[in-house]
Amino acid sequence: MSDDPPTAEDLERLLLGAERRLDRDQVVERVGISAAEARRYWRALGFPDVGEAVAFTDEDVRALAVVAELVRLRTLDDETTERLVRALGRTTARLAEWQVETLAEVVEAAEATGLGTGSRLTTSYLVAQRVLPEFERLLVYSWRRHLAAAAGRLVAAGSDRVNPLLTAQASVGFADLVSFTRLSRGLTEDALAHLVERFETAAADIVAAEGARLVKTLGDEVLFVADRPSTAAAVACDLVDAIGRHPDLPDVRVGLATGAVLSRLGDVFGTPVNLAARLTALAGRNVVLADHATAEVLGEDRAYAVRAQPSAEVRGLGVVQPFAVARRSA
């Protein structure tokens, strides 16, 4: 960068790693694939159609060439390649939004306190210039660690799965904040965002610490899965202790259900997922409710007290017998 202040184009060039200088036809010609194939992969990554605009860089050519080579050598078939590309696009899109929002707060704070450059664009450029290489390396490292963990779970559960690639026995946990809608009406936008972030951060840390997997967060709700009922129960009780009993956070309630779960596109589906959500709606403040399958296993675990609750009619699932779960005192 010269001594002149950076422009928006300079910032984009820094983030893209190259300059936009190619149109769609030039990319297709260099990669050696059809325009339809290029468009399909581009959309799978989550990017809009750009028509005839000069919108692509040499990095775009290299990326599409890698994808095309995997298909050409039959390392992966076309359908599998598109699914993997789509998974990458969805995940990185959310990651990018999250990181930009966080760094925007850093830039805003720096400018407000006089620690910036006096220009939000210049400060943003300098921050990006400093953190981009490190976070690029951290992204690959984190992905590999999570890839190894996911592969390890697949190998460990292989013989127990109905379909070893999709279906497994798991315990599903669903937690939400009590009276969140009513509470949110009395909060400012900043206070509401801070509350949601504290809840999601605390929940994610607890899920990870116990060895479970956070599937998704939905503002005032979190969905997680665990290989064993005892792990799911540990997460649930920790959520109640850390969030429900915190003086500055709302109460929480948790539902647990165990059974065959279908994993697809990073999400989970099946009766246990629906049942866990329904049990959460039945649970009282700072209460963990489990289905019969989960309670049966926890009943043999001396770390937990399990108590049958009155049966209830659950929409779409019929009559369900819930069980309250709590840690026994030491």
C-alpha positions in Angstrom: 0.0 0.0 0.0 1.2 3.5 -0.8 1.3 6.5 1.6 -2.2 7.4 0.3 -5.1 6.3 2.5 -6.5 3.0 1.4 -9.7 2.9 -0.6 -12.6 0.4 -0.5 -11.1 -1.3 -3.5 -7.8 -1.7 -1.6 -9.6 -3.3 1.2 -11.4 -5.7 -1.1 -8.2 -6.6 -2.9 -6.5 -7.3 0.4 -9.4 -9.6 1.5 -9.7 -11.4 -1.9 -6.0 -11.9 -2.2 -6.1 -10.7 -5.8 -7.7 -8.1 -8.2 -10.9 -8.6 -10.1 -9.8 -8.8 -13.7 -11.7 -11.7 -15.3 -15.2 -12.2 -16.5 -17.2 -15.4 -16.5 -16.2 -16.5 -20.0 -12.5 -16.0 -19.3 -12.7 -18.1 -16.1 -14.6 -20.9 -17.9 -12.0 -21.0 -20.7 -9.0 -21.1 -18.3 -10.5 -23.8 -16.1 -11.8 -25.9 -19.0 -15.3 -26.5 -17.7 -18.7 -25.5 -19.1 -20.4 -22.2 -18.1 -23.2 -24.3 -16.5 -20.7 -26.2 -14.3 -19.0 -23.0 -13.2 -22.3 -21.4 -12.4 -23.5 -24.4 -10.4 -20.3 -24.5 -8.2 -20.4 -20.7 -7.8 -24.0 -20.8 -6.6 -23.2 -23.8 -4.3 -20.6 -21.6 -2.6 -23.4 -19.1 -2.0 -22.4 -16.4 -4.4 -24.8 -14.5 -6.7 -24.7 -14.6 -10.5 -22.7 -11.7 -11.9 -23.5 -11.9 -15.6 -20.8 -10.4 -17.9 -19.2 -8.3 -15.2 -15.5 -8.4 -14.5 -15.9 -10.0 -11.1 -13.3 -12.8 -10.8 -9.7 -13.1 -9.8 -6.9 -15.6 -10.5 -7.8 -17.2 -7.1 -11.2 -18.0 -8.5 -9.6 -19.7 -11.4 -7.4 -21.8 -9.2 -10.3 -22.8 -6.9 -12.5 -23.9 -9.7 -9.6 -25.7 -11.3 -9.1 -27.8 -8.1 -12.8 -28.7 -8.1 -12.8 -29.6 -11.8 -9.7 -31.8 -11.3 -11.3 -33.8 -8.5 -14.2 -34.6 -10.7 -12.1 -35.3 -13.8 -9.8 -37.7 -12.0 -12.9 -39.4 -10.5 -11.6 -38.7 -7.0 -15.1 -37.5 -6.2 -18.2 -37.7 -8.4 -20.0 -34.5 -9.5 -22.8 -34.8 -6.9 -20.5 -35.4 -4.0 -18.3 -32.5 -5.0 -21.2 -30.1 -5.2 -22.4 -31.2 -1.7 -19.0 -30.6 -0.2 -18.7 -27.2 -2.0 -22.1 -26.2 -0.7 -21.2 -27.2 2.9 -18.0 -25.1 2.6 -19.9 -22.2 1.3 -22.6 -22.2 3.9 -20.1 -22.6 6.8 -17.7 -19.9 5.6 -20.5 -17.5 4.8 -21.7 -17.6 8.4 -18.1 -17.5 9.7 -17.3 -14.4 7.6 -20.4 -12.5 8.8 -19.6 -13.3 12.4 -16.0 -12.2 12.1 -16.8 -9.0 10.2 -19.4 -8.0 12.8 -16.9 -8.7 15.6 -14.1 -6.7 13.9 -16.5 -3.9 13.1 -17.1 -3.5 16.8 -13.3 -3.4 17.4 -12.9 -0.7 14.7 -15.8 1.3 16.1 -14.3 1.2 19.6 -10.9 2.2 18.4 -12.3 5.2 16.6 -14.5 6.2 19.5 -11.6 6.1 22.0 -9.1 7.9 19.8 -7.0 4.7 19.2 -7.9 4.5 15.6 -6.5 6.4 12.6 -9.4 8.8 12.3 -10.8 6.9 9.4 -12.9 3.8 9.8 -11.8 2.5 6.4 -8.1 3.0 7.1 -8.4 1.4 10.6 -10.3 -1.6 9.1 -7.6 -2.0 6.4 -4.9 -2.1 9.0 -6.8 -4.5 11.3 -7.5 -6.8 8.3 -3.9 -6.6 7.2 -2.7 -7.7 10.7 -5.1 -10.5 11.5 -5.9 -12.0 8.1 -2.8 -14.2 7.7 -3.0 -15.5 11.3 -6.7 -16.3 11.0 -6.3 -17.9 7.6 -3.9 -20.4 9.2 -6.1 -20.8 12.3 -9.1 -21.6 10.0 -7.3 -24.5 8.3 -6.0 -25.7 11.7 -9.5 -25.6 13.3 -11.1 -27.3 10.3 -8.5 -30.2 10.4 -9.1 -30.7 14.2 -12.9 -30.8 13.8 -12.5 -33.1 10.7 -10.4 -35.5 12.8 -12.9 -35.5 15.6 -15.8 -36.1 13.3 -14.0 -38.9 11.5 -13.1 -40.4 14.9 -16.8 -40.4 15.9 -17.7 -42.2 12.6 -15.0 -44.9 13.1 -16.0 -45.5 16.7 -19.7 -45.8 16.0 -19.3 -47.7 12.7 -20.7 -51.1 13.5 -23.5 -49.7 15.6 -25.0 -47.6 12.9 -28.0 -48.5 10.7 -26.3 -46.6 7.9 -22.7 -45.9 9.0 -22.6 -42.7 7.0 -25.9 -41.1 8.1 -27.7 -42.7 11.0 -26.4 -43.3 14.6 -27.8 -43.7 18.1 -27.3 -40.5 19.9 -28.7 -38.4 22.7 -30.1 -35.1 21.6 -30.4 -32.0 23.8 -32.5 -28.9 23.2 -32.3 -25.9 25.5 -34.0 -22.6 25.5 -34.3 -19.5 27.6 -37.5 -19.1 29.6 -39.9 -16.2 28.7 -37.3 -14.9 26.2 -39.9 -13.2 23.9 -41.4 -11.2 26.8 -37.9 -10.4 28.2 -36.7 -9.2 24.8 -39.4 -6.5 24.5 -37.9 -4.7 27.5 -34.3 -4.6 26.2 -32.5 -2.3 23.8 -31.1 -3.8 20.7 -27.6 -3.8 22.1 -28.7 -5.3 25.4 -30.6 -8.1 23.5 -27.6 -8.8 21.3 -25.3 -9.0 24.4 -27.7 -11.4 26.1 -28.0 -13.7 23.1 -24.2 -13.7 22.7 -23.6 -14.5 26.4 -26.1 -17.4 26.2 -24.7 -18.8 23.0 -21.1 -18.5 24.2 -21.8 -20.1 27.5 -23.8 -22.9 25.9 -21.1 -23.6 23.3 -18.3 -23.7 25.9 -20.3 -26.2 28.1 -21.2 -28.4 25.1 -17.6 -28.5 24.0 -16.2 -29.1 27.5 -18.3 -32.2 28.0 -17.4 -33.7 24.7 -20.7 -33.2 23.0 -21.4 -31.4 19.7 -23.2 -28.1 19.2 -25.4 -28.5 16.1 -26.9 -25.0 15.9 -28.0 -22.0 17.8 -31.2 -20.1 17.2 -31.0 -17.0 19.3 -32.6 -18.2 22.6 -32.3 -21.9 21.7 -29.4 -24.4 21.3 -29.4 -27.9 19.9 -26.6 -30.4 20.7 -26.0 -34.1 20.4 -23.9 -36.5 22.4 -22.8 -40.1 22.0 -24.1 -41.2 25.4 -27.0 -40.1 27.6 -24.6 -39.4 30.5 -22.8 -36.9 28.4 -26.0 -35.2 27.3 -27.2 -35.1 30.9 -23.9 -33.5 32.0 -24.3 -30.8 29.4 -27.9 -30.2 30.5 -27.2 -29.9 34.2 -24.2 -27.7 33.5 -26.5 -25.4 31.4 -28.9 -25.1 34.3 -26.0 -24.4 36.8 -24.2 -21.9 34.6 -27.1 -20.1 32.9 -30.3 -20.8 34.8 -28.8 -20.0 38.2 -26.8 -16.9 36.9 -28.3 -13.7 38.4 -27.9 -11.8 35.2 -29.3 -14.4 32.8 -32.8 -15.8 32.3 -33.8 -19.2 33.5 -33.3 -22.1 31.1 -35.0 -25.4 30.4 -33.6 -28.5 28.7 -35.1 -31.5 26.9 -33.2 -34.8 26.3 -34.1 -37.7 24.0 -32.2 -40.7 22.8 -32.6 -42.8 19.6 -31.6 -43.1 16.0 -30.6 -39.7 14.6 -30.0 -38.8 10.9 -27.0 -36.5 10.3 -27.3 -34.4 7.1 -25.7 -31.2 5.9 -24.3 -30.5 9.4 -27.8 -30.8 11.0 -29.6 -33.7 12.7 -33.1 -35.0 12.2 -35.3 -37.7 13.6 -37.8 -38.4 16.3 -35.3 -37.7 19.1 -34.8 -34.2 17.8 -38.5 -33.5 17.8 -39.0 -35.1 21.1 -36.2 -33.2 22.8 -37.8 -29.9 21.6 -41.3 -31.0 22.8 -39.8 -32.0 26.3 -38.2 -28.6 26.5 -41.6 -26.9 26.1 -42.9 -29.1 28.9 -40.0 -28.4 31.3 -40.3 -25.9 34.1 -37.7 -23.3 35.0 -34.2 -24.7 35.4 -35.5 -28.2 34.9 -34.1 -31.0 32.7 -36.7 -33.4 31.2 -35.7 -36.7 29.5 -37.5 -39.3 27.5 -37.8 -42.9 28.7 -34.8 -44.1 26.7 -32.5 -41.5 28.2 -33.9 -41.9 31.7 -33.5 -45.7 31.5 -29.8 -45.4 31.1 -29.4 -42.5 33.6 -31.3 -44.5 36.2 -28.4 -46.8 36.4 -25.9 -43.9 36.8 -25.4 -43.0 40.4 -24.4 -39.5 39.4 -28.1 -38.6 38.5 -31.5 -38.6 40.2 -34.3 -39.5 37.8 -37.9 -39.0 38.7 -41.0 -39.9 36.6 -43.3 -37.0 35.8 -47.0 -37.0 34.8 -47.6 -38.3 31.3 -48.4 -35.6 28.7 -49.9 -35.5 25.2 -47.2 -34.2 22.8 -48.2 -32.9 19.4 -47.2 -35.3 16.7 -45.8 -37.9 19.1 -48.7 -39.0 21.2 -48.6 -39.6 25.0 -45.1 -39.2 26.4 -43.7 -40.1 29.8 -41.1 -37.4 30.8 -38.5 -37.9 33.5 -36.9 -35.1 35.5 -33.1 -35.4 35.7 -30.8 -33.7 38.2 -27.3 -34.3 39.6 -27.2 -36.0 42.9 -25.5 -34.1 45.7 -21.9 -35.1 46.3 
